[in-house]
Amino acid sequence: MTDTLLEASGLHTFYGVSHILHGVDFAVRRGETIGLMGRNGMGKTTLLKTMLGLVRPREGTVRVRGTDMTQAATHEIARRGIAYVPEGRGIFPNLSVRENLVMAARAGVEGRREWNFDRVIHTFPRLGERLNNGGAQLSGGEQQMLTIGRALMTNPDLLILDEATEGLAPLIAREIWSIIKTIRASGIATVIVDKNYAAVMALADRSVVLVKGRVVFAGDSNELSENEELMHRFLGV
């Protein structure tokens, strides 16, 4: 069994005539946390969507657990143990919190059911107080918790978080970071995209930085965080 859960090689992705990704390589191993960083418009979300089958690359390959899934449907990729928490959350506003969670429940690739309804509610006690509320009745922070909780109900081996703290009050954002730390400690591999670079690098084993659709840094998070020149040049920090 391969240790690499998700691997992209030589991805070139276009939106119409706009060339967004220029030969990007990216890989996530079991239990690993990766920070995917870059200024706005540098191709981070496009990379995620290309690897998840939401956007097709013009060149390159995407492998999930060693199997070529470049042309696979998104639901087929998800069934192989990958959960995606998109920017904008995407919960079902007309369903209750309980229904949003229960409808997502399934065993993981190897039959694991470690993340069940009770564990999710224990991890997100605020959701336990809102079980009968509709998704549209939740605050932004609660919606984000629900989206992450729903992803965990699929018992993934890899959780991809795109701007998980975007637009949240600082206190709620800290709560989300604490939850992400708990998820990481449970052994689930994570890919984190977030504008709070310091928080990302504090959690990530490795960091990958995109500039104009190209990987300009891929390496140890401490190496990046301690290099002021790289931080300023690539991230504007």
Summary of the structure (lengths in Angstrom):
residues: 237
radius of gyration: 17.3
end to end distance: 39.8
largest distance: 50.2
contacts: 760
relative contact order: 0.18
helix: 35%
strand: 28%
